[in-house]
Amino acid sequence: MIRLTKHALERIKSRNISFVEIREAVMRPDVTFKDKYGNTIAQKQSNDKILRVVYRKKENDIIIITAYKTSKIRKYLKAKEKPE
């Protein structure tokens, strides 16, 4: 089950990101990375933006920490993070 933290819920509302977009990025990402805190970052490109979703797995749940869209496609396609 996908769950949203209070922070994530506030951020996706303020950034006009739908739950469908979040689910799609997590379930069918273009690429995933681990950050230095052990979170997973899922990236999904759509037209001229990349959606980045930061989450953790806890037992059978996926806990969404935050999500944002960026137009810095080159930056994130060449991300310095290590692929998962």
Secondary structure by P-SEA (a helix, b strand, c coil): cccccaaaaaaaaaacccaaaaaaaaacccbbbbccccbbbbbbbcccbbbbbbbbbcccbbbbcccccccaaaaaaacccccc
